[in-house]
Amino acid sequence: MKENPLLLLLETATGACSVALVEGQQVLSIRNNATEREHASMLTVYIQQVMDEAKKDLSELDAIVISKGPGSYTGLRIGVATAKGICFSLNKPLIAIDSLLAMAYEYAYQHKDTLPEKYFLVPVIDARRMEVYGATINHDMQYVEPIRAEILHSSSFLGLQNANYYVFGDAALKCIEVYESQSLVKVDTDYNLSAFGLLYPALKAWELQAFENLSVFEPYYLKEFVAKVKAVKTKME
């Protein structure tokens, strides 16, 4: 097993579109775009850019890593379809990582010098209205509250008392008022999701050779997609 695999990381679970090329723990190139819903036009462009910048060819990749959800139906569908296309065409393995776990790894890395010894992370992805996709993850990167869709209330994802909680993600703005009575809950609205969060869980998956079955793998949508149909009024002549 290769000690420092060359991995292509694709993050499309939210409105952000991010691609990174890594070799072991070294980030060779990364592209981020926080513009809403630009996945279809930017994802393949970013893939080509990171490969060109690192002077690598797709054939050299050891695996493709995808953020599998939950999150945006359209973003996940585009990301997974692109990843599977590369895997099928080049006979490469696919690694799929929970989007919320990737967020937790990235947040912990970004704040490693300021977080207390023990803490709980609550990554939240916007669903609709006051609903979020969320989970609670401890400092050992283990789930203590499972991934679920939930309409926010003051005790959402807060399973333990007298503990430090950090809430972050693209649904964080929704959480400010909800958690204002919780003195041990910090809502961080400055976090921006990127493909870097996939790095460490992907390396663990690589070590375990935890690859997906390409023939049956689908994104983890969590909820069924509900198409929005715009009513059109017709004027009777």
N, C-alpha and C positions, 0 to 999 in steps of 0.2 A: 504494500500500500504506500502510495506517494505521501511523503511527510508534509510537503508544502504544495497542495494542489492549486492549480490555476482555475479559479471559479468566477463565473459571470453571475452577478447578483442583480435581480430585477425586482423592484418595488413599485407596485401599481395598485395597492389596496385602497388608497384614498385619492384625493384630488391631486396629490403630488405624484410626479413621475421621476424615478431615480434609477440609475444604472451604475454599477461599480464593477471593476475588474480587480481581483485580488489574487495574490500568490501567497499562500499561507496567511499570516496576519498582516502582510504588507499590502496596502492599498496602492495599486499601480495607477489607477485613473478612476474618476467618479464624475458623474453629471447629475445635477438636481434641477428640477423645475417644479415650483409650487403652484404654477398656474393651473386653475381648475380644468380638468377634463382634457388634457393635451396628450393623453397616452397614445392614441391612434397615430397622431402625426409625429410625436417625438421619440417614442420608444426605440424604434429601429435606427433612428438617426443617432441617438445616444449610444446604442450598442456599437455602431460603426465607429463613433468618435472615440470611445474608450479603448477599443481594440487598436485603432490607428495610433492613438497617443502612446500606448504601451508597446507599439510595434509587435503586436501579437496577431495571430490568425485564429479564427474560430476553431479550426481543426486542432489547435493546441490545447483547447479547453479540456479540463478533466471532468467538469460537471457544470450544469446550469442550476442556479438556485432561484426559487421563486417564493414570493410572499403569497401564501395560499388563502388568506382570509382569516376572519371575516372582513368585510369592507364593501367598497363600491362594486356593484354587480358588473358594470361595464369595465371598470379598471381591472378587476380580477380576471374577467373573461379575456381581455386583450393580453394581459401579462402571461397568463397560462397558455393561451394559444401560441404566442410567440415563443415561449420557452419550449413547449412541446415540439414546435416546428423545427427548432434548432436541434433538439435531442434526436428526433426521428431522422433528420437529414444527415446528421454527423455521427449517429450511434453513440450519443453521450448520455450519461445518467442524469436524472432529475432529482433534485433535493427540494422539498417543500417545507416551509417553516411557518408556524402560526404567526400571523401579522402582529398580534398583540405581544407575543413573546419577543419578537424582533424589536418592537418598540421599547420593551422593558430593558433589553440588553443595551440598546443604544442610549437610553436615558441614563442608565447606571454608569455607563462608560463616560458620558459627557459630564456627569456630576460626581465622579468617584472621589473627588477631593472634598466635597461638601456634604455628602450624605452621611447620616449617623451609622453606627456599627450595624444596627438592625433597623429595617424599614420595610414598608410595603409599597409597591408600585401599582397604580391603577391606570393603565393605558386605556383611553377611550376613543373610539372612532364614531363619527357622526352617523346616525341612522336616519331618523326623520323626526321632526318636531322635538319633543323632549326625550326621545329614545336614543340610546347609544349601544354600541357593541363594546363590552368591557370585560375585565377580569381583574383579579388581584394576584400579584406575584411577589414573593418574598425576596429577601436579599440573596438567597441561594438560587434564584431564578426557577423556583418551583411554584406551581399554581396552588393558591390556598382558597381562592374563589374561582370557580370555573368560568370559561368563556360563555357569555350569554348576551342576549338582547334584553335591555331593561329600560323601562321608563324611569327616569331619574327621580330619586327621593333622597332625603337627608341621610339615610343609612345605606344607600346603594354601595355595594362592594366593600363595606366596612364591617368585616366579620369580627374583629377583635377590638376591645377597648384599650385605651391608654397606649396606643401605638401611633407611630409616625407614618402618615400616608401621603403619597405624592401622586396627584392626579394630573395627567397630561395627555395631549393628543389633539386632533382637530375638532373634538367635541368639548375641549376644556372650557371654552367660553360659556357653554351651557351650564357648567358645573359650579361657577363662581357663587351664584346666589343660592344654589341648592345646598352647598356645603358651608355656607357662611357661619353657621352656628357650631361647626365642628372645629375646635381650636387646634387639633392635631392634624388637620388636613390642609395641605398646601396645594392649591390649584395653580399649575404652571402653564401659562398661555404662550410661552416663548418657544416651546419645543416644535421643531420641524422634522418630520419623518424623512428618512433617506435610506438608501439601500445598505448603508454601513451597518444598520442594525441586524441584518441577516448574517453578518460575517461569523460571529462566534458560535451561534447555534448551528450554522452550516458546517463549520469545521468539526463540531461534535458529531453531526450526522455523517460526515465523510469518514470519520474515524470508525464509526459503527457500520459503515456501508449501508446506511438507511436510505435507500433509493425508492422512488415511487414506481409503480407499474404504469407505464405510459399509456397503455391501452385503456385503462379504466379511470385514471386520475382525473378529478374535477376540482375546481376551486371550492373552498369551504364558504359557501354563501351564508350559512346560518339560517337565513330566512328566504322564503321563496320570493323571486323577483315579481314585483307588481308594476306592470306597465302603466304609465300615466297617459291617459287618453284625453286629448283636448276636445271638448265638445264644440261642434261647429253648427251654428244656427243658420238655417236656410230661410230665405224670405220667399214666401209664397206670392207668386204673381197673380 
